[in-house]
Amino acid sequence: MMSEKLIALWNGSLAGRRKNYSALHVELYPKLFMYASKMLHDDDLVDDLLQDLFVKFWENRGKIGPIKNVEAYFYRSTRSMVLNHIRLKKHRDSKLIHMSAPEHVFSTEDIIISNESNSLTKELVLSALNRLPAKQREILNMRFYDELSYPQIAKVLGIRYQSVINHVYRAVQSLRQASELSALYAA
């Protein structure tokens, strides 16, 4: 029954009916707010992101077609917005850290050697990561790049907490056994 109501509101919104759009917003906003709040823990930010999501939906409604599961569409969209926000914030924060004054002054040779070593290490790690199964890569990215907790990852992906831990464990084991990486750190 709820699914049919959401589909009717969705179709009305796509047709440009503001009442349907408002009703869709009223129906979905509380659930999406709770979902995003579990990942961000900042109610004002969550509110801003969800308002942006609904505005983008309204502005792009002419480009969107009918869907079977309206709720899932908005949950996926919310997840994407939250993860994009986390990535951008992390990127901005890392830029601020790099802008601070250096504590030590290194010689040009030290910097060149360090950059070459870091570049080689990065290439080897990326090569090993690319050989991991897609699900393990996604979970590692969420855990270490996006800095999401295991429960947050489980919630976002809709899988059990233990499955997330198992994926991370297997991925790390695979990386440890990667011949390029083991040779790099054996020296």
N, C-alpha and C positions, 0 to 999 in steps of 0.2 A: 504494500500500500504506500509506504513512504517513498519507495523507489519510483513508483508511478507519479507521485506528486512532484518529486524532484525533477523528473524528466519533463513533466508538463511545465514547470517553472523554468527549466532550462530552455525548452523550445520557445516559450513566450519571451524569454530574455533575448534569445537569438533573433527573434522577430522585432526586437526593439521596444517591447512593452516594459515600461519602468516599474509597474506594479509587480510583475513577475520577477524582475531583477531584485527589487527590494525584498520580496518574500523569500527568494532564494538566499539572499544575504542573511536575512533573519534566521532562516532554517539552518544554514551551514556555519555561520560565524562562530557560535559558541563552541562547537566541536573542533573547528580548525584552530581556534584560540587555545584551547586546552592542549591540543596536539603540538602546536608550535611552542607553547610555553614550556613544555617538558624538555625541549631542546635548547631554548634560549634563556629562560629564567629572567626575562625582562619584559614585563607586561606592556610597557609603552612601545618598545621596539616591535613586539609581536603585533600590537594594534596597528602600527604604521605599516608593517609588511603586509598584513592582511588587507588593509585599506588599498594599498598599491595593487595587490592581487586582484581584488574585485574591480578596481578602476581599469586595470589592463584587460580584464575579461570583458568589461563593457565596451571599451574602446576597440577591441579586436573581435567583437562578436560576429562581425561579418565574415571573418576568416575561419571561424570555428564551425564545424558541422555537428550533426547529431552524434550523441554518444550513448552507450548502454548504461554506464554507471557514473552518474553525476558526482556522487560523493567521492568515489575513487579518483576521479579527475581532479577535484579540488584538493584532495589529500596529497596527490602527487605534485600538483602545482605548488602547494604550500611547502612540501618537503624541498622542492627545487629552490624556492625562494630563500628558505632558511639556510640551506647549504651554500647557496651563492653568497648570501650575506656573511656567513662564517668565513668563507674563502677570502672575500674582499677585506674583511676586518683583519684577518691574519696577515694578508698581504700589506695592508696599510701599517699595521703594527710592526711588521718586520722592516718596513722602510724607515719608520721612526727610529728603530733600534740602530739601524745602519747609519743613520744621520748623526748619531751622537759622536762625540769626539773619541778617537781611539785612545786606549789606555797605554799601548806600547807603540813605539816606532820601529818598524822592521826595515831591513835593507831591501833594495830592489831585487836582489838575488833571492832572498827569503820569500818575497811575495811571488815571484815567478815560479819558484819551485813549489810553493804551496798551491798556487793556482793550477799548475799542471797536475799535481797529485790529486787535488780535489776534482778536477775535470775527469781524470782517469777513473777515480773511485765512483763518481757519479755515473759515468758510462757503464761501468760494470754492474752497479746496482740496478740501473734502469734495464739493462739487458736481462738480468736475473728476474726482475719484477715482471717483465713482459712475458716471461715463460710461465708465470703462475696462471692458474685458472681465473677467469674473469671475476667470479664471485669473490675469490680471495683477494684479488687486486682491489676490488671495490671496497671491501671491508677494511683492508689495510689503509687505503686512502682515507676513509672516513675516520679511522682510529688515530692515525699518526699525522695526517695532513690537516684534516678538519678538526682533529682533537675531540671527537665525540666519545663519550663513554660507551662501554659495552651495552648497558641498558638502552641508551639512546639509539645505538646502531640497530639493536634488535627491534626497537619500536619503529624506526624509520623503514627498515626492510621487511618488517612483518614476519620475523623469524624468532625462534627461541633464543634466549640469552645464551644458553649452553652452546648452541650452534655457532653463534658469533665467536665465542671463546675457542671452539674447535677450529674454525676457519683461520683465526689469527695464529693459533698454535701451529697448524699444518703449514701455513704460509711462511712463518718464521723458520720452521724446521727445513723447508725447501730452500729458503734463502741461505741458511747456514751450510747446507750441503752443496750449494751451487759451486762448481769447480773454480770459477773465476774468483769468487769472493773468498773461498777458503784459501786459495793460493795467495791472494792479496794480503790476508791477515796472518798467514803462516810465517811470513818473514819477520 
